[in-house]
Amino acid sequence: MGKFLDRYIFRKVQARWRQAAQMAGHTPPAQLRHQRDEARKLRADLDRLIHAADGRLTRPLIGSNQFAKPLGTDWSWRPDLWREPLSRSGLASAPRRTPLDGQTTLFHDCALSEISLRQTRNRRDNDLAPFGLSLEVFEFAGSFLSLSVALPADAAQGLTKQHLIRVDAQIEAERDTHGMARLNIQHGPNTEQVLRELDPNRTGGVDFDLAHLPLNERRIDKIWLDLIFDAPTMNRIFVRELTFCRHHRADL
């Protein structure tokens, strides 16, 4: 009987509020004020329920780490910013160094700071990342704007010069802009860098080949990626997806 009674009570409550809404133009002010206060309390609870349900049921699911990987991948990762909601989803007038979470940081050298950031929910049918990051830039008088992502410690475990590190980034820009991806590997006192060109508005990945680097494989301490955007003035750049994976070079 529980489900039947629940449905019956729901229909009665729904009918009551429908009638109250229809009669609001003629309800005495004292009664209308009481109904308004009750409706606001009910709306607050309903809004919380809808927000929680949207977060859990909207695809792709929050926390998803699913994406296409090359054959032979032995390590893969999607940064938290593209998987989980930030504690603060937006920021205006971003300082020159703006940590977004424990992994991702925005850097620039523009004194104007007319830069805003917002984490948004991905909702397209072909999206695999739950979230994306939007950068809106107005006047920009600096020489660089970059998004730095620190890879976790397990990315360096077992890493050799026989590996390729693949970065897949889906970047959309309102205006044509030039982008670069720079992989940095710190080993002991030295840091090696590999630079690859990025084409915003073109889906695809770039491979970083470590074969030619003078790496000390036993002393790799830190790996991070810099996404660098050139001349971002009056532009909106949306990083919809960012993933990393590591696989061995094919044997010849």
ABEGO torsion letter per residue (X at the ends): XAAAAAAAAAAAAAAAAAAAAAAAAABBAAAAAAAAAAAAAAAAAAAAAAAAAAAAABOBBBGBABBBBBBGBABBBBBAAAABBBABABBBGBBABBBABAABBBBBABAAGBBBBBBBBBABAABABABBBBBBBBBBABABBBBBBBBBAAAABGBBAABBBBBBBBBBBABBBBBBBBBBBBBEABBBBBBBBBBBGBBEBBBBBAAABBBBAAABABBBBBBBBBGABGBBBBBABBBBBBBBBBBX
